[in-house]
Amino acid sequence: MSPGINDAVRAAMRPSAADLEPYDPAFLPASINLSANENGYGMPDDVQAHVEAALAKVVANRYPQPLSDALRSELAAWHGVDPDQVMVGNGGDELLFNLLLAFGGRDHALVNLPPTFSMYRLYAQLLETAVVDVPRDPDSFAVDVDALVTAARAASLVIVTSPNNPTGDLFPIGDTRRLCEACPGIVLLDEAYVEFAPEGSTAAPLLPEFENLAILHTLSKAFCLAGARIGYVLGSPSVVSALATVRQPYSVNVLSQAAALEVVRDRMSFSATIEEIEAERERLAGGLRQLVGLGVRVWPSAANFLLVRVPGAHEVHRQLRDERSILVRDFSATPGLDGCLRMTVGTPQENDAVLSALAEILKGGSR
Ligand SMILES: *Cc1c(COP(=O)(O)O)cnc(C)c1O
């Protein structure tokens, strides 16, 4: 229940919204913020200069291009699809909302693979869509593909996150193929973190084969544009047109379109930091594995974050935040994620700081 809504206002609300828990990023200022999976390395200097020059030329007295035409063409060329196979949104979140608007509703079902990104369920509930959960293995977080395929046969929308947030694992392409064959509705692969995964992890090669496959990308994670809110869906022209029917025409503003166009043109400039983040991920994971004697467990990750189980997780999270000014994400109250924290891979200094703070807190025996 959201606090601060009085009874009369609540009574006037859409019933599906009245008892929703609003999404809470649990953000507080901290010296080291490893809570939201942003790219903390910052934009490469040459890209930053191009973005600034482009922003300086933006004219804001006219409405933006509704479909972000210039950006859309650049994205299409990058991914080897036609521009009418690309839909740009105000962050991936808007596109997820639009997917539920277009493909959800009463008598429609979303198949969800918890534990995963909480927005899918939130938007489904808001839009009165039944949520059919196919829970992951409680220990390995592996997907039960047979159960998923069975559930998908009656779904209007299936969302699979690969790499998954917050568990970090990839969904194999062969399984995506089975899913697309079985599902009469839309199969969305949320690839918000795919840039950090090994080459060949994307489901994009299946796009020409399946009209019901859609892939979500964002510029918020690898490409340093979380604040500009740019995401995009790749899919068949039919799926993109369906999204066009429900979207707000001017949701992607001129400044964000201009910045994103430069970033996409300069995307190769991010390769070095992406590789560095991948190397740091393995180093951080190695450091965490050394804390096994203190009860720490870390799962493998193909993304820019690690899921870690620690004794007394909620209190560890609090001490990191209040005593060390290090913010990680506390998932310990989420079903299936008992004792789990998620930490974004930071710079080498940030990762060293979190490793030593964690070791000290756990050795301190504070539970
Ligand atoms: C971050 C994220 C997104 C989209 O983020 P935006 O900033 O809205 O583009 C989508 N899916 C997952 C799983 C994410 O973690």
The ligand as a Gaussian input file, in Angstrom:
#p B3LYP/6-31G(d) Opt

LIG

0 1
 C       17.585000      -1.210000     -16.327000
 C       16.666000      -2.210000     -16.921000
 C       15.764000      -1.907000     -17.956000
 C       15.513000      -0.586000     -18.590000
 O       16.008000       0.508000     -18.024000
 P       15.702000       1.960000     -18.616000
 O       16.628000       2.816000     -17.845000
 O       14.268000       2.247000     -18.366000
 O       16.016000       1.910000     -20.078000
 C       14.999000      -2.919000     -18.485000
 N       15.089000      -4.149000     -18.028000
 C       15.926000      -4.491000     -17.049000
 C       15.990000      -5.895000     -16.613000
 C       16.727000      -3.537000     -16.445000
 O       17.517000      -3.887000     -15.445000

